[in-house]
Amino acid sequence: MMNEAQHGAELAFQEGWKDGGYEEELVPRGPFRFSAALDYMARSENECLFYVNQNRVYKWIEAENERVLVEISGGPEDRTVRLRFLDEAAQEKPQARLAAARYVWEWFDLGTDLDVFYRLAESDLLLGPLTDRFYGLRCIGIPDLFEALCWAILGQQINLAFAYTLKRRFVESYGASMAWDGRTYWTFPTPETIAGLSVTDLTPLQLTSKKAEYVLETAARMADGRLTKERLLRLGDAQAVERELTAIRGIGPWTAHYVMMRCLRLPSAFPAGDVGLQNAVKHLLGMDSKPKPAELHRLAAGWSGFEAYATFYLWRVLY
């Protein structure tokens, strides 16, 4: 059964989804610029789960037990998202097209009305200039819980470039692939696949033994149903979700809030211990040293309900 927030999100999707069979259009709530999303998504040439080329994004999406290859582009005046299905089989499968549209809607966070965030940010010293600079940018997410958790674990205590390298090795070793038009497309490994591995399978990829253990523990919990995205969403409250996630070995407050922000879409998620967030604030305010988490919480006092978006916009200054 859907809670109130989930019901509202479903209504927003139904209103914004225009199914044309071969092509679909998604009309976001509030301000949106596809080009802002594209700029963010093109930040690393080492990304292995989608491909950006000539103002389009190409991704092999797992949808309703089908995998469909989708071309994603901007619509009229940069304000909508268009999907074009590149494999003919998807055109005959409305449920697969619907599932792919839901995925992209969630991936691009098209159901959030940014007008509310922008009104809140208008008089804020930090956020006001950023909403002008990155106008229409949505918090690009990671809809798959296992992918979000693994990405956060892989990225612990290393730089972003090496995190992308680890992800590529992990995906290309254990994910599924398909070839189209001279390029290989990948899906993220399933928990069931990874749960059957050992630490010695993962350390040759240059994961530390600890990170390998954390990934395997997470995979095992998801493979046997102890950990699911639906269960976490039912908890609703951010503190309850944090408690649930941090009970898992290898998942601390930073990882929990990162996943709450990028996957579960909890608007109050706020990884105050994140070095990138601290560096962005230091840079923007001209501080001599990075602010402590307590200082960030004081700065965020006026961001209630949009801490996750504030974080994403601050990160965008650096990444």
N, C-alpha and C positions, 0 to 999 in steps of 0.2 A: 504494500500500500504506500502511495506517495505521501510525503509530508507536504505542508503548505508551500515551502520553498520549491520543492521538486515539481509540485503541481503548477506553480507559476512559471517555472522554467519550461515545462512542457507546453503550456499555452503560448509562451513567447516563441518557441520553436515552430509550432503549428502555424502561427500567424506569419512567421518570417520565411517559411519554406515554400518555394514555388517549383513544383515538379514538372519538368518538361520532357521526361523520358530520357532522351539522349543527353540532354543538358538540364541542369537545375540552377536555381538562383536562391541565394540566402540573403534576406534583407535584415540587417542588424537593428537592434534597438539603440537609438541614440547615435551620436557622432561616430563615424568610422572612416578610416582611410586604408584601403588594401595596400597601398604603397608603403605605409608605415609598418604594417605587418611584414611585408616582403623585405624591407630593409633589415628588420630584426632577424628574419629567418635566414638571410644570406650571410650572416656574420661569420660562419665557419665553412670553409671549403671541405672540411673533413666530416661534415654531417653525412650519416649513412642511411637515415630512415626516410629522408625525402630529398628531392633534387630541385634546386631553383635555377631556372633558365629563362631568359627573355621575358621577364615580368610574369612568370608563371611558376607554380609549385606543382611538382609531380610526386604522388605518393601511392604506394600499394597499401590499401586499407583493409583490415580484417573487419568484415561486416556480415552479421547473420550467418556465421559459418561459411561465408564466401569471402574470397579476397578479390577486391576490385581495384583496378588501376585508374586513378583519377587525376585529371588536370584541373588545377585550381587557379583562377585568375580574377582580376577585379572587374566589376561591372561598371555601368554608366557613372561617370564623374567620380570614379574611385570609391563609391559609397556602398557597394554590395559585393558579394562573393559569388562567382560562377563556378559550377562544377561541370566538367565534361567527362563522360565515362569512355575510356579508351578501349576497353575490351567489350566486344559486342554482346557477350553473355550477360553482362550487367544490365544492358538495355532491356532485356526480357525478364528481369527479376526485380520487380518493384520493391520488394522487401530489402534486397541488398542495396538498392539505391537509397532507400529511406535510411537504412542504418549508416551508410556512408555520409549522408547529409547530416545526420545527428552527430557523427564523429567530428566532422569539420566545424559544425556549429559550436560544439564544446571546445574543440582545439583552439579556435579563434576567439572564444568567449563572446559570441555574438549576442547573447541574451542579456548582457549587462548594459544598463543605460548609463553611459558615461556622463550625461548631463548632470547627474546628481554628484558624481565625483568632481566634475569641473567646477560646479558651484561651491563645493566645499573648499577646493584648492585656490579659488580666486584671491583670497586675502592671505594665503599662506606664503611665508617667505621662501620656503624651499620648493613647494609644489607649483605655485602659480606660474613661474617661468617655464617649468617643465611641461605643463599642459599645453602651453603655446608651442613649445619646441617639438613635442611629440603628439600633436593633436590627432585624435582618431586612432591612436595605438591601443590595441587590446592586449590584455595579459595572455600571451600565447602559452597554451598549456600542454599537458601531457595526459590525455584522457585515460590511458591504460595504467592501472595502479602498479602493476609489477614493473613496468618500464620506468615509472616515476620514482619508485623506491630504489631500483637498481642505479638509475642515473644519479640520484642523490648520494648513494653509497659510493659509487665509483668516483664521484667528484670530491669526496671528503679529503681535505688537506692536500690537494694538488691544484695546479693551475688549470684553467679552462681548456687550453690546447691539449694537454695530456689527457684530460678527462674525455675529450672527443676521441682521442686515439684509443683509449681503453674501450670505449663504447663500440667503436668500429670493430675492434678485434673480437669482442664478445658477441656482437651481432653476426659477424661474418663466420664465426666458428659454430654458432648454435641456432641462428635464426633461419627462417625459410626465405627462399629467393626465387625470383622470376626474371626473365630477360624480355625486354621490349625495346625495339628500335635502337639496338646496339648498346643498351644500358641495363645494368642489373639493379633490381629493386628488392629491398629486404623488408621483412617484418621482424619485430622484436621477438627474441626467444620466449617460449611459454614457460610458466612456472614448472609445469610437469616435466619439460625437457631438462631444465636446470636442476630440479630436485633429485634427478637420477645421477648427478655428477658427484665428483669428490673435489676436495681442495686441490689435489694434484692435477686435476683437469683444468683448473682455472689459473693457477699461478704461472704457467708458461705464457699467459697473455699479459703478464706483468701486474696482475692484481697481487697485493700483499696477501699473506695467509689469512690475516684478520678480515680483510675485505671479502675474500673468497668465502670465508665462514659466514659472514653476515649475509651475503647474497644467497648462499645455500639455505640458511635458516629462513630467510624471507620466502624463498621459493617453496620450501617444504610447507610452510604455513599456508601459502596460497594454494598449493596443489591439493592439500587435504581439506581445504575449506575453512580453516580456522581464521583466516584473514581474507576479507573480501571488501571491495569498494562499497558494495551495497550496505554491508554491516556498519562500516565507518560512517557512511552518510546518514544512516538511521540514528546514530548517536547525536548528530546535529550540533551539539555544543562543542566549541573548539577545544576547551579544556579536557572534555571527555575523550575527544579524538586524540589529543596529545598524549594523554595517559595510556590509551590503548596502543598507540604506536611506539612510545618509548619503553614499553614493557618488552619489546622485541630487541634482542641483542644486536648492537650495532646501530640502533636508531636512537639518536639523542634529540634534544629539543630543536636543533637546527634542521636536521633531516625531517623531523615531523612537521615543522612549520613550512618547510619547502614543499613537501608533498601536499599539505593542506592547501597551500596557495596554488600550486601548478596543476594538481589533479583533482582534489576534492572541492576546490573553488570556495573555500571558506573565507569570506571577505576580511575577517579579523586576523587571519594568519599574519604573523609578523616575526621573521627570523632576525631578531635584534642582535644576535651574536654573529651575524654574517659579516665577513671581512669586506666583501664587496660593497655592501650597504654602508658600512662604516666609512670606507674610503670615499664613496660618493658624497656622503654628507660632509666629510672633512674637506673635500675638494670644493664643494659648492659654498661652504661657509668660510673657507680660508682658514681652517683651524690648524694649529701646530701639530696636533696628534689626533688619532682616531677617537671618536666619541665612544664611551663605554655603553653597553646595553641600557643601563639605567638612564643615561642622557638621551639615547634614542627614544626610549619610552616617554620621556618628558616632551621631546619634540613632537612625538606622535599623538599627543593628548587631543589634538583637534582633528585627527584623522579617523575617528571612530567609525567602524563599518567599512573603511576603505584602506586599512593598513596594508593589505596585500597589493592593491593597485599602487599605493604610494611607493612601496618597496620596488615594484616592477619598473616604475618610471625612474626611480633613483638608480636602479641597476643599469637602466638604459643609457645613463650618462657615461658609464664605463664600458659596457658590453654592447 
